Amino acid sequence: MGADLSQIDILSRREIEALITVPLIKAFIEEVGREKAIETLRAVIKSLAFESGVQLARRMGGNSIACFADGFKGFGVGDTLEVEQLELSETRFDFNVKRCKYAEMYKELGMADLGVILSCGRDFELVAGFNPRMTLRRTRTIMEGYDHCDFRIAMEGKS
């Protein structure tokens, strides 16, 4: 009898998750060491993100670039993201994120270092789960201190 989490915006979910998981992660770091704890955290986040991508494709009724672009809008609900779209075609979805309230939230909570893993670290596997033929290239994020995030998503190969 789980609650319908789709009724909670993603930013609020990430904040709730951070407030619960970050103290656990920090304790785990103290117990097993930073390298092992971060390696485990990354593996868990990758798995969760991949499954989120699979679920997003199901909700969107397809896994094309256009479907992904439509589904991506959910991450920016309530002006959570300020996005500059550069290209949207059958094979490309290129955009820059100019403002990110996820990054702002993690910084306000003093968790920017883990926010890179907990939030930004999801993006590559989310895309792979959405469509294994889609690839994401990103060289910078606001969470890491840059002035924008550069998302370049491409559809590779043939169906």
C-alpha positions as CSV (number, residue, x, y, z in Angstrom):
1,M,0.0,0.0,0.0
2,G,2.6,2.5,-1.1
3,A,1.8,6.2,-1.7
4,D,1.6,7.6,-5.2
5,L,4.9,9.3,-5.4
6,S,4.0,10.7,-8.9
7,Q,2.0,13.3,-7.0
8,I,5.1,14.7,-5.4
9,D,7.3,16.9,-7.7
10,I,10.8,15.5,-8.3
11,L,12.7,18.3,-6.6
12,S,10.7,17.6,-3.4
13,R,11.4,13.9,-3.7
14,R,15.1,14.5,-4.1
15,E,15.1,16.8,-1.0
16,I,13.3,14.2,1.1
17,E,15.7,11.5,-0.2
18,A,18.7,13.7,0.6
19,L,17.6,14.4,4.1
20,I,17.2,10.7,4.8
21,T,20.0,9.2,2.8
22,V,22.9,11.6,3.2
23,P,23.3,11.0,7.0
24,L,23.2,7.2,6.2
25,I,25.8,7.7,3.4
26,K,28.0,9.7,5.7
27,A,27.8,7.0,8.4
28,F,28.6,4.4,5.8
29,I,31.6,6.4,4.6
30,E,32.9,6.4,8.2
31,E,32.3,2.7,8.6
32,V,33.7,1.3,5.3
33,G,35.7,4.2,3.9
34,R,34.8,6.9,1.3
35,E,35.9,4.9,-1.8
36,K,33.9,1.8,-1.0
37,A,30.9,3.8,0.1
38,I,30.8,6.0,-3.0
39,E,31.3,3.0,-5.3
40,T,28.3,1.3,-3.7
41,L,26.3,4.5,-3.8
42,R,27.0,5.0,-7.5
43,A,26.0,1.4,-8.3
44,V,22.7,1.8,-6.5
45,I,21.9,5.2,-8.1
46,K,22.8,3.8,-11.6
47,S,20.3,0.9,-11.1
48,L,17.5,3.1,-9.8
49,A,18.1,5.6,-12.7
50,F,18.1,2.9,-15.3
51,E,14.7,1.6,-14.0
52,S,13.4,5.2,-13.9
53,G,14.3,5.5,-17.6
54,V,12.5,2.3,-18.4
55,Q,9.4,3.5,-16.5
56,L,9.6,6.9,-18.2
57,A,9.5,5.3,-21.6
58,R,6.4,3.3,-20.6
59,R,4.7,6.4,-19.3
60,M,5.5,8.3,-22.5
61,G,4.2,5.5,-24.7
62,G,7.5,5.3,-26.6
63,N,11.2,5.8,-26.5
64,S,12.0,8.2,-29.3
65,I,14.0,11.4,-28.8
66,A,10.7,13.3,-29.0
67,C,9.2,11.1,-26.3
68,F,12.2,11.7,-24.1
69,A,12.1,15.5,-24.7
70,D,8.4,15.5,-23.6
71,G,9.2,13.3,-20.6
72,F,12.1,15.5,-19.6
73,K,9.7,18.4,-19.0
74,G,8.6,16.6,-15.8
75,F,12.1,17.3,-14.3
76,G,11.6,21.0,-14.7
77,V,8.1,21.3,-13.2
78,G,7.7,24.5,-11.2
79,D,10.7,26.3,-12.8
80,T,13.0,23.7,-11.3
81,L,15.2,24.0,-14.4
82,E,15.9,26.8,-16.7
83,V,16.6,25.1,-20.1
84,E,18.0,26.5,-23.3
85,Q,17.0,24.1,-26.1
86,L,19.6,24.0,-28.8
87,E,18.3,21.2,-31.1
88,L,15.5,18.8,-31.2
89,S,15.3,16.3,-34.1
90,E,14.7,12.6,-34.7
91,T,18.3,11.9,-33.7
92,R,19.3,14.7,-31.3
93,F,18.2,16.5,-28.2
94,D,20.7,19.1,-27.3
95,F,20.2,21.6,-24.5
96,N,21.9,23.6,-21.7
97,V,20.5,23.9,-18.2
98,K,21.2,27.5,-17.2
99,R,19.7,27.2,-13.7
100,C,19.1,24.1,-11.6
101,K,17.1,24.2,-8.4
102,Y,18.4,20.6,-7.7
103,A,21.9,22.0,-7.5
104,E,20.7,24.9,-5.4
105,M,18.9,22.6,-3.0
106,Y,21.9,20.3,-2.5
107,K,24.2,23.3,-1.9
108,E,21.8,24.8,0.6
109,L,21.7,21.5,2.5
110,G,25.6,21.4,2.4
111,M,25.5,18.3,0.3
112,A,26.7,19.5,-3.1
113,D,29.5,16.8,-3.2
114,L,26.9,14.0,-2.8
115,G,24.4,15.8,-5.0
116,V,26.6,15.2,-8.0
117,I,26.2,11.5,-7.4
118,L,22.6,11.5,-6.1
119,S,21.2,13.8,-8.8
120,C,23.5,14.4,-11.8
121,G,24.8,10.8,-11.6
122,R,21.3,9.6,-12.6
123,D,21.2,11.2,-16.0
124,F,23.4,8.8,-18.0
125,E,21.6,5.7,-16.8
126,L,18.2,7.3,-17.1
127,V,18.9,7.9,-20.8
128,A,20.1,4.3,-21.3
129,G,17.1,2.9,-19.6
130,F,14.8,5.1,-21.7
131,N,16.3,3.8,-24.9
132,P,19.5,1.8,-25.1
133,R,20.3,3.4,-28.5
134,M,20.3,6.8,-27.0
135,T,23.6,8.2,-25.6
136,L,24.2,11.2,-23.3
137,R,27.3,13.3,-23.5
138,R,27.8,15.9,-20.8
139,T,31.0,17.7,-19.9
140,R,29.9,20.0,-17.2
141,T,27.3,20.6,-14.5
142,I,26.1,23.4,-12.4
143,M,26.5,21.1,-9.4
144,E,30.2,20.9,-10.1
145,G,30.5,24.7,-10.2
146,Y,30.1,25.4,-13.9
147,D,27.6,28.1,-15.1
148,H,25.5,25.5,-17.0
149,C,25.0,21.8,-17.7
150,D,25.6,20.8,-21.3
151,F,23.3,17.9,-22.3
152,R,23.9,16.3,-25.7
153,I,21.6,13.4,-26.3
154,A,21.9,11.4,-29.6
155,M,20.1,8.4,-31.1
156,E,22.7,5.9,-32.2
157,G,22.4,3.1,-34.8
158,K,19.3,1.7,-36.5
159,S,16.2,0.2,-34.9
